[in-house]
Amino acid sequence: MASRRMLHDYLTLPQTVYILCVGTLINRAGAFVMLFLTIYVSEELGMGKTFASYCIGAFGLGAVVSSLLGGHLADQFGRRTTMLVALLGGASALIALSLITNGWAFMGVLFLFALIVEMYRPASAAMIGDVTPAIHRPQAFGLMYIAMNLGFAVAPPIGGYLASRSFQWLFWGDAVTTALYGLVVLLLVKETLPTRRSSDRVASNPRNEMESDTPLAAAEALASLEVPDESPDAGNVGRKESHCSSRSAFRQISRDWIFLLYVSCSLLTNIVFMQSFVTLPLYLRGMGFDELQFGMMICINGILIVMFQLPLTHLLNRWNRDQVLLAGELLLAAGFGLTMFAGTAPMIVMSIAIWTFGEILQAPYKPTLVAEMAPVELRARYMGVFNLAHSMSLMIGAPLGGKILDHFGPNILWSGCSGLLLLTTMMYAFVFRQHRNRHSGIHP
């Protein structure tokens, strides 16, 4: 009975969600370049570990700008158009990267690649928020995370094999799968940007979607709304225009201090999480493992997510979200802390498995909370700011982790990661308490 109910929750999601998940699966299954980028730059281009981590930082800088730009474009000109520009343009940039052998030129084009391709993230997340009722958003974002990690489970061993033959194959394979995702969007996805009419109806609806905590209440709150796709939008109250100017959007977001603190917490978490593909491959390389062995070990992350994300999301959707997110943060702290004691392949796999379960607990609920915090006409821009946590973690976390590993060694790196996550757990607890107070009418 429980499994049938879980299956029903996922099978009744809007069609757009499934299409985006298929496109993401294709794209992530070929996401070879970033996974092996530090090894490629440090060894193939001969630029060293520190320069390799700076390249990841350059990608992060481009992604920071792209997150804000992508959110703005998706709210102003549409989610579909923004995704097409990002994916098809990103595929072209990957081809250019495959031809560059100068380290500094490579870093510059890598920055441009991030600036283009990362625009699809806030647009895609906003599209899911547009078409999915609030009560089912955790399942929708959870299914998207499954698609991402099913691709990630496939990419490392294939990428490791390709890299052992020729690194050029990594760039071409990544370009092809990125372009295929663009083709999926072009042929199968309709625009979901809420119309002015739907936003006006949201503004006049006396119920906030945060209050629609049962399927029946959600259905009643959504029944009168209208967006140009197969599922009604359930945006927040109090907004009367479907499009805001950049200045108005900036003013609204800059005043939402609870949301900004939530993004800051996510940034600190992601700075640690980035070490899994920035410094972890370098650390394992120093221990004598080759690219293929690293690929086989890290793919346990994707395998576990594919196996457990759906049932755990269904089970945990009945629990308090704050507690689930905090438990996930503690598992991340334990897993990354254990890395400094992992001297063998089984111990490394165990540490990866522990922090993977922390990732599983957090993945569907982080963007769900953003979709609930955001006014409907600013949803993509809120998602864009939230995506800064990912982008800035590349820009800051990659060079910082590389420098710590290079100058202070792995023990300082992994113990520091664990300590930072414990601090972030306390910060999250404060944010969740303030968020509850806001929606219960209690002012701190």
C-alpha positions, 0 to 999 in steps of 0.5 A, a space after each residue: 500500500 505504501 509503495 503504491 502510494 509512493 508510485 502514485 505520487 511520482 506517476 502523477 507529476 506534470 509531463 514537463 517534469 518527466 521531460 526535464 528529468 530525461 534531458 537532465 539524465 542525458 546531460 549528466 551521463 555525459 558530464 565528464 569534463 568537470 569531473 576530471 578537470 583538475 586532473 586534465 589541467 594539472 597533468 595533461 596541460 601541465 599547469 599543476 594542482 594549484 592552477 587546476 583549482 584556480 580553473 575550477 574557481 574561474 568556472 565558479 566565477 562564471 557560474 556566479 554571474 550566470 546564476 543571476 543572469 539566467 534567473 533574470 532572463 528566465 523571468 523576463 523572456 521565458 524559461 525555455 528560451 533561456 535553457 536553449 541559449 544555455 545548453 546549445 551555447 554551452 555545447 559550442 563552448 565545450 568544443 572550443 575548450 577541447 582545442 585549447 592547450 594554453 593554460 590561461 586561454 583555457 581558463 578564460 574560455 572555461 569562464 565563458 563556458 560557465 557563464 553560458 551553460 549555467 543559465 539553464 539551472 535557475 530556468 529549469 528549477 523555476 519551470 518545475 516550480 511553475 508546473 508542480 503543485 506545492 504539495 508535490 514539489 519535493 517529489 518533483 525535485 527529488 525525481 530531478 535529483 534522481 535523474 542527475 545522479 543516475 547520470 552521475 553514476 554512469 559518467 565517472 566510469 565511462 569518463 575514466 575509461 575515455 580519459 585513459 584513452 584521450 582527454 579530447 573524448 571527454 570534451 566531445 562527449 560532454 558537448 554532444 550530451 549537452 546539445 541533446 538536452 537542448 534538443 529535448 527542450 526545443 522539441 518537447 518543452 513548452 514555455 511555463 512562464 506565468 502570465 500576468 493573468 495568473 499572477 494577478 489571480 495569485 495576488 488575489 487568492 487569500 491563501 498562501 501556498 505555504 498554508 496548503 499543506 494537504 492535497 485537498 487544500 492545495 488543490 482548492 488553492 490551485 484550482 483558480 490559477 492559470 499558467 501556460 502549461 499543464 499544471 497550475 502555478 501556486 505562487 506566493 501572495 501579495 504581488 500584482 505584476 508578472 514581471 518585475 524590473 531588475 531594480 524592484 527584484 533586487 530590492 525585494 530579494 535584498 530585504 528578504 534576510 531569512 532567504 539570504 541567510 538560507 543561501 549563505 548556509 547552502 554556500 558553506 555546505 556546498 563549499 565542502 561538497 565541492 571537495 568531492 570532485 575538486 580535491 578528493 580526486 587529487 587526494 586519491 591520486 596522491 594515494 596511488 589510485 588512477 582515474 578509472 579507480 577514482 571513477 569507480 569509487 565516486 560512482 557509489 554516490 550516484 548509485 546510492 542516490 538512484 537506489 534510495 532517493 525516491 523511497 526516502 523522499 516519499 518517507 521523509 515527506 511526512 516528517 519535519 523538513 527542518 529536522 530532515 535537513 539538519 540530519 543531512 548536514 550532520 551526515 555530511 559532516 561525519 562523511 567528510 570528516 571520516 575521509 582523513 582516516 580512510 586509507 583504503 578503497 573500502 574506507 573511502 567508499 564508506 566515507 562517500 556513502 555516509 555523506 551521500 546519505 546526507 545529500 539524499 536527505 537534503 536534495 529535494 527540500 532545499 529547492 522546495 523551500 526556495 520555491 515556497 519563499 519566492 513570489 511567483 514573478 520572482 521565482 527564477 530570480 530566487 532560484 538564481 540567487 539560490 544557485 549562487 550557493 553552487 556557483 560561489 562554492 566553485 569560485 571559493 571552495 575549489 581554490 581554497 580546498 586546493 590551497 589547503 591540500 597543497 600547503 597544509 595536507 589532507 588532515 587539515 582539509 578534511 577535519 576543517 570540512 567537518 568542522 565547517 559543516 557542524 557550524 553550518 548545522 547550527 546556522 540552519 537551525 536558526 534560519 528554520 526557526 526564523 522561517 517558522 516564526 515569519 509564517 506563524 506571524 511571530 516577529 523576532 
